Amino acid sequence: MNSKNINGTNFIFDNCDTVELAQTFGTPLYVISEDRIKSKCEDIRKNFLMKYPNTKAAYASKAFLTMAMCKIIDREGLGLDVVSGGELYTAIKANFPMERIMFHGSNKSYEELALAVTHNIGRIIVDNVYELEMLERIAKEQGKKVAILFRITPGVGGNTHEYITTGQKDSKFGIPLEKEIIEYAVRKSMDSSNIHLKGFHFHVGSQLFEISSHILAIQVVLDLMKNLKEELGFITEELNTGGGFGIQYTDEDEATKSVPFFIDPIMETIKEGCNEANLDMPMIIIEPGRWIVGEAGITLYTLGAIKEIPNVRTYASVDGGLPDNPRPALYKAKYDAIVANKANQKAEEVVTIAGKCCETGDILIWDLKVPKVTSGDILAVLNTGAYNYSMASNYNKLPRPAVVLVSQGDAQLIVEREKYEHLLDREVIPEHLDNIQSTKLTFGA
Ligand SMILES: *Cc1c(COP(=O)(O)O)cnc(C)c1O
């Protein structure tokens, strides 16, 4: 969805002139398109929720979460995945329907679980036996029966970067499928009057362009369902097949797939497997994050220093970088970009887009073809909607950018730009350091 719309000379995003956005709100600036999120949600409703009975879809909020995003997801009729007390708190403050929330995470704390139980959230995805025991205690204390799924480790990896594959056996996530371990956990839940085990969840990895890992994982789960029915009389009511659907970041990636590419084989495999093993079809839940919001976001920067090293390369530096988009440094992730104020001009040079951090690795894009660039140009990095704002840091004490929500030419601030004083909000100088005499001893006379 790299729609390179232009209006005169400027790059237009969801009917907004991006150069005007940069002037109005400053840079760096995250811009999120409400309409693009909406159209992804529509695809999910039409090709999954309405096409197949007994299904649910949740948005994996760690990709991008603000209270405004909670409102959009609520309006679009999806559920919400959270993985921390902070994400849950955001949803609570946005009045998101609690019964549509699923809580994941490999090491939830007592306080996080207690908050979830207090608010009667829809499902807790229990990652290990330690968590199960803690949750049972909390549910008992609050006099409640809590609906859970077990996250299992299906023993298949996703075909993607090793840091974002999660389903392989040697993983920190999920309950291993060794018979004695999984049966112990299931039996323990069945015996508890405060726990209602509804089924299982797996998530094989992220940024996937094929469905084979999902299919392998489903086969593993079908075996598990069959064994648990025979051995313990346990009936699996729900199966959550995770997220991971990939998007196209650059020309090197395949085009983004629409919902049927992923969903139809998943549903077909589960249906056939259940028929063969004489199992009731469970409710199927999916939870895409990146696929919903990744292509809905761009980041606007202003170009500053441009340094040409003769016969080597030209570095064009932006007023942000690693703190607002750590993915290139973290995963060698690749992005494409447009010079927003020269969107109608032909590429005539190749520059490397450098961030402003004191890190050699702070390069946003290597070898980007651009029109002749000058300091002051506005650069729009594309497809930054997922895992940018949500992964942002204050490294080098850079204030985090503002976030603007655009829709049909309208632009609304949904997160204010951080100011220097915000950076010091929670800092404290201990008393014994508060009145020191500034010394010249080490700094020189
Ligand atoms: C991160 C995550 C997702 C979403 O992953 P995407 O690649 O963004 O779709 C879904 N489920 C779980 C449990 C996750 O941890």
The ligand as a MOL file (V3000), in Angstrom:
LIG
                    3D

  0  0  0     0  0            999 V3000
M  V30 BEGIN CTAB
M  V30 COUNTS 15 15 0 0 0
M  V30 BEGIN ATOM
M  V30 1 C 3.1160 -9.9000 18.8230 0
M  V30 2 C 1.9860 -10.8380 18.9270 0
M  V30 3 C 0.9690 -10.8260 17.9810 0
M  V30 4 C 0.9590 -9.9370 16.7860 0
M  V30 5 O 2.0270 -10.1480 15.9490 0
M  V30 6 P 2.0530 -9.4150 14.5120 0
M  V30 7 O 3.2500 -9.9680 13.8600 0
M  V30 8 O 2.1620 -7.9570 14.7760 0
M  V30 9 O 0.7920 -9.7830 13.8380 0
M  V30 10 C -0.0950 -11.6890 18.1750 0
M  V30 11 N -0.1460 -12.5180 19.2330 0
M  V30 12 C 0.8280 -12.5540 20.1600 0
M  V30 13 C 0.6990 -13.4650 21.3090 0
M  V30 14 C 1.9160 -11.7290 20.0420 0
M  V30 15 O 2.8870 -11.7790 20.9530 0
M  V30 END ATOM
M  V30 BEGIN BOND
M  V30 1 1 1 2
M  V30 2 1 2 3
M  V30 3 2 2 14
M  V30 4 1 3 4
M  V30 5 2 3 10
M  V30 6 1 4 5
M  V30 7 1 5 6
M  V30 8 2 6 7
M  V30 9 1 6 8
M  V30 10 1 6 9
M  V30 11 1 10 11
M  V30 12 2 11 12
M  V30 13 1 12 13
M  V30 14 1 12 14
M  V30 15 1 14 15
M  V30 END BOND
M  V30 END CTAB
M  END
